[in-house]
Structure formats: C-alpha cells, structure tokens
Amino acid sequence: MHETLIRTQHLTKRYGSTAVVDNLNLEVQSGEIFGFLGPNGSGKTTTIRMLSGLLDASEGEAYICGYNIAKEASQAKGLLAYVPDQPKIYGKLTATEFLRLVAALYRVPKEFAAERAAQLLSMFGLAERADELLEGYSHGMRQKVVLAAALIHQPRVILLDEPTVGLDPASARLLKNVLQELALQGAAVFLSTHILEIAERMCHRVGILQQGKLIAQGSPEELRQRVGHADESLEDIFLELTGGHETAELIRSLEEGDNQ
Amino acid sequence: MKIVIPPPLTEPPQPQSFGQDFWLLLRNQLHVTWNKLRHWPFLAWLGVISAGIGLLSVLVYLGSVAYGALQVMPPEIGQGFLTLIFMIGIASQVFFGITAAFVTLYMSEDLELFFMSPVPLRVVFAVKSLMIANSNLLTALLFCFLPGLFYGLLFQASASYYLFVILVGCGFWIMGTAAAALLNLVVMRIVPPHRSREAVGVIGAVAGILVALLFQLPSMIMMQGQSLNLTDWLTGQEQLLKVMGYFPWGWGAKALGAGITGEFTNGLAWSLLLLLTAAALFWVAFILLERGFRRGWISLTQGAAPRRKKQHRDLHTGEFTPSTLQFTVTEHAAGVASPWAGMWAVAKKDLLYMKRDTREWFGYMVPLLLMMFFVAQYLFFQAEQTASSMVSVLVMYTLMFSGNMALQSFGREGEADWFLNSVPLAGWPVVWGKLLGAVIPTLVLMQALLVGTAVAIKVSASLTIMLAIGAFLLTLGASAIGLFYSINNSRFNPESPQQRISPGASMLMYLVNLIFMLILALGMVYLIPPAELITALKAMPPAPVGGGFLNSMGRFFFTISRPLLWQPLGRTMMGLLVTFGSWSLVFFGFMAATVRQSRKGLRVENVTGTKKKRRKLK
C-alpha cells in the first residue's frame, strides 16, 4: 500500500507582498519519483527549501512522512535528505570525514557509518580520493559527495535540486539508477530539474510551477492528454503550459533560417 | 551494475540530548579548525607570529603606561580609569565580534547542512555563539579580565575581589559577544548575501586601519611627553565618569571598586547585575538569530543578486519577433569597430568593477588616510621640515601607489581570465585598456592630493605645476611597470579575492619602481640643481682610483655628478635627456613587454588554500 510521504497544504512563501510560492497543494507517495519543473525563478528551490525545513513557510503546512516540518522538525528531518544545487561543504574535511559527520548528525551508529561511507564513496568512484580535502574537489565530485551524504542515513524522502548539474554522463546515469532503486524500496523522490528528458524518462509524475503556482501535475501521459496533443514531448507540453511557445517558435524559425 | 541500497527508515532516529549534539558539533568544529591550521602555509604562520609579537609589544607598552598611571591614582580615580578601559573593551569586542559573527554565521559553509539535519537549531546556534565568543576571548582578556587583575594586585585586594574580576570579566565577555551578534543581525540584513565577501573585506580594512592607528599610539604618547597626565585628565572628567556609572562598564568598575574597599555585598550586587544583563542580552541575540535564519529574514545562502528595483531602460520597443532577430543577425557587424572601442571597453569594465566592489575603494582610501596623517602633523607642528618631507613622501607614495594599483589589474580578471584571452583584442587594446583603467582613478586622486596638499601648505605655483607634471609622468611610468608584473604574476584566491599578486612580484615591482624614481630624480636634479649640492660638489675631492667595490661606486657617483657642474644649457639638455629618455624607456619598454605577453595569453594563477594551479590559455 502506498503511503503519502510528502504533503503540502496551501504552502505559501511571501517576501514582502510578493508570493514566491503561492498556495501549493501536492502529494507524493512512497515509491514515487516526482519531477518538479518550472522556468527560472518560478519558486522550485524555495519550495524545496520549505520542504527541507531550511525556510519557514509564510502560510500553509508541509508534512514529511506525516510529520509537520515546522512543528516536528527533528522527526521529519531524520527521515529526509536534501541535495542542494550548489553543494556547500567543508573544504577542510576529507570526503570520509564529511560522510562520518553526516552519519553522526543523523544518528547512524558508528559501526555502520564507516562501512557505509566507504561503500558509498566507492559507488560514486571517489574511493581513491576519499582522504583528500574537499576543497580540492571539482564541482561534480562535490556533488557526488553530497549525494553519498544524502544516502548514508537511509532517507525515506529525498529532495534533490537540479541533481545532475555538474555530473558526468556516467554519474548522471548512476544517480538515475540509485533514485529508481530508492523508489523501488519505497522512498519518495522529489527532484527539480530543467532537463525535461530526465523528467520524462524517470518521473512517475511531474508538477509544473509557474510564478509560484502549480499550474499542472500528473504523469507525462496525463499532461499530454490535458493539452490535447498525444504525440508531443514533455518539452513541448512544458513550453505550451508555461507560455514559452514564443521562445519555441523563435528557436524553430532560427533553425529554419540556418537551413536556408 | 547492481546497486544495493539499504531500505529506507520507517521510524525517525532517536533524539539525542542537548549535550550530545553540542559535543558532536563542537568536535566537528574543532576538527575543521585543526585541519585548517595543519594546512596553513609557513608564510601565513610567520605573518601571524610577527603580527602577534608586534601587537603584544604595543599592548605591553600601553599596559605599562596604564599601570604606571594607576600607581599614582587614588582608588576612586582608578575606578574611573577602569570604566574607560571596560568601555573600550566592550567597543572592541563589538567591532571585532561583528566580523567574527558575520563570518561564522553569514559566510558559514555548514549552516545549511545543520539546518536540514535532525539536530535542533538551538544546538547549532549554541556552538556558533561559542565560536563568536571564542574569537572575542583575547579582546575580553586584554580589556576586561587583565585590567581588573592588575587593579587588584596594585591595591593588594583580598581573595574575594578576584571572584568579582571573574564575574565582571565574564559579564563583559558575554555582553560584548551578544552585542556583536545583535549588531551583526543588522549588518546581515543590510548586506545582501552575494556581497558578503565584500562586506567582510570592508570590515577587515576598517579593522586594519584601527590596528594601524593602535600601532601609532606609543609614538603619539611619547611625542606628547610630559603633557599627558591621565590622573589630571580623569579628575577633570568627574561629570562624564558619573554618567558612565549608569552604564554596564560603570557597573563593572563599581563592582571592582567595592571589592577593593572590602564591600562584598555591594560588589557582588553590581557583578551579578552586570552578569544577568549580559545573559539577558545574549538570550535576546540568540532568539533573534535563530528566528531570523529560520523565517528567512536573514538569507541562508550566498545566492545571486536580488532583483533590482530600478526600472531598466527598455532597449527593445515593439514586438520582439523572429523576423526582427533574423534581420539583426543577417547584418555584417564583425570586424568593423575600431580597436579603440575595445580598449575603452576594457578600461570601462575595470572602472565599473572598481566602482561596484567596495573593497576596491579601500585601496584608494589608504593614500587619503596617509595624507590626512601628514596634513594633521603639519597643522599641529607647523614645521618647515614637515612640509618638505610631506611633499617627498607624497611623490614617493604616488609612485608606489600607482604601481600597486596597476599590479592589481590583471588579477582582477580572477576566474574570468579566459574572457580577455578569447576576445580578438589581445595585444595593445587590452593592455592600454588596462592601463587606462588603472591610471584614471589613480591620476585623479594623486593629482588632487598633490595639488591640494601643495596649495594647503602654500608651496609656490611653479613647484605646484612641476609636482602635477611629475605626478602625471610618475603615475604612467609606475603603472606600466605594475602592469608588466601584473600580467606575469597574477593570482586568484576565491577565499581572499583581493590578494591578486604573488608577494615576490610585488617586492620586485617596488624595487624596479624605486630605481625608476632614482633615475628620474637624477634627471630632475640636472634640470633644477639645488645650490647646496653644487657647493658640496665643488668641494669634492677628485674621483677615487684603484679597484674594489667602494672605489667603483665612488667613481660612478663622481661621473654622474659631473653634468651638474656643466654650463646651464648642457646641464639642462642632459637633464631633459635623462628625465624623458629614462621615462620613455621605462614606459614604452614595459608596455611593449606587457603587450607581447598579452598576445601570448594572460595568466592567472589559481590559488586555493595551499594548492596552486596555473592556468595558461592559448
């Protein structure tokens, strides 16, 4: 039986009079990969930050595994993992030290932590550089460390903000496999991305956010039916729903110009 | 590849006690600090130790002056003196604590990690507050604990007095930390996240100026000599000290005063009042800080710039349709613009950068502060000697300052060095653009300073004009030298983006500039020979004969001094030749070498911690 692991009720974030996220209602079930799409500045990161407890909502509520993230923060955060788009980690710790710290923060027993850290670093191809300071790591390598850190405590809900940015194709594929495996095991995966191909291939359902409002949600198939073009790609649907069809037309006309 | 991942948790992990979480975060912090120290380069250690010794010397001197003053003071005047020291202690803690709080909280690399972990926020801020308090410890020791300790030793206080010293010292320490954290909240609210590094640079520069002024104190006290009498001064400030008694620094002094006279209850009451007020202030700071971050009142990450409220000019009127775009791209636009436009674009970019990065301004504020110091000295002492030394220092400074500002030029490119390497402007448009960008603000500032100072100290009009022309030539020449060393020795460290040049290159540039100035000075002496020098030259013995370094040097100086005894026409011609010849040689020579290097590709050494990575494009 599927269980609702992420739930928001009228979730709103205002800065002054501007609503960055406006009355957001969504649910993500266990075993589901939910893609969160939207143009730049539409409020995706703000939503994820509210879900992860990094930011208080102005109105409404968010629940992780049934725990209110504002009122039962410790319980909710204990079951949650968040992978930010810009991995900010200690430059003066090694990858192993960092993973052990994260394990300790999430109360993973010491005997498991060391073994799991080694396994995860090995899985992401970082075993050889595990004892180097993180300041010497590239963006992609840091991203892998953060991903490994997100998995170390067996999260039930994983929030990822643009997780494939900076990853090489092999690592991106690995990430996709890991996320699918997590979903199979019953976790809920919530990821924001601009790469619509990833969303189309991986996500069971997607939500499209525009100017803070959820304008559509459902499986890619359901969205196709909604716009009435059964053969269109998710990219076309996205552009149509977000009003980006002028841009699409422009791109098309440029391509035609090149061909002439 | 088969991926085996353990199943997700079904229940949240068991909570830990405050102490366990606190110890976990503290241990991690200590571990990070230890790793940082382990990877510090030797030169950094040397710098810190040297600065530490210098600062300690100044403080020991000031301490001995203060102790000497206390010895001749009656206890009630000594109490007033303590009030002042405590007030300075609180002010210093607030000032240095703001920087520490800003770095610990706003520029922290771990807050996001802790915020999303199941560790309660109060534990995170407790550890962060401890770190801020730790950075204030030295200031608190010097200004809050030690004065009380010495006051007690001087007046042979009883053992109970030292309990008050501890209570009062802790009270001031907590209060200073709390006040710094509170003010830092305002700073964090004002400074947008993407300018946090800039803000720390500015605060650091102000701190540097204050420390430099602190280093001036001993010489100022010595210059004041007998006229400085703290006891007399404090006796005359009775009203002020009475008012000070209503403030926490007055309470601390009252507590210690009561301790000296053996009034235990009175002393304890004042000590506890101070400690409780400090605790209350700390609690308010703690709550506001936690709420500020949690509610997004203070931004957690150093994100992008906020959207500007300013209305941008609408560059496109009418509908922006594919047809209009096609029209513009079909126009042949490449290769027809003048390279002068490219040169000006490079200069304009640098000028805009300098205008928009507050840290850049501090480079230009140093000569202003230096001049203020000299003008103040001139105004107070009105000595003829001060005027001439001021002009010579100013000329010298023009040279060094221009070179130094040009030295920063190519390093300003930072991680964007690929850009100037990739545009079709390599060679003179880039180099002259850089020169223009470095020279315009320097020239305006140094000309204003030189002429302004010359007018202020009533130097003759002809000398003022000569100084203006000299400053112009010096600025251009020194900047050309600076640019050459900049293009070859630039570095970029994202942690301290203002350190843009290797120390060795900087020293070498100063040395070359010094030789350049000496040659120019020689030319100027040929043009306007000082009468005293001519008299001395006439009385000089003939050139020494024989080998050896000293004899060779003697013959060299003898030879170069001969044109001074020539007829005025020959001497002037020689002066013009040496002045403009050497200037042209240096200016055009260094510019040509810089242009050549620019064509090969400019280099910015990427420095991260102790690791260096040299990137060379092209």
Interface residues (C-beta under 8 A of the other chain):
Chain A: K13 Y15 S52 G53 L54 L55 D56 C65 Y67 A73 S74 Q75 A76 K77 G78 L79 L80 Y82 P84 Q86 K88 I89 Y90 G91 K92 L93 E97 L101 V102 A104 L105 Y106 R107 V108 R116 M123 L133 E135 G136 L151 H153 Q154 P155 R156 L174 N177 V178 E181 L182 Q185 G186 A187 E249 L250 S253 L254 G257
Chain B: M1 I3 I5 P6 P7 P8 L9 T10 P12 P13 Q14 P15 Q16 L24 N28 H31 V32 N35 K36 H39 E109 D110 E112 L113 F114 F115 M116 S117 P118 V119 P120 L121 R294 R295 G296 L300 T301 P322 S323 L325 Q326 V329 T608 G609 K611
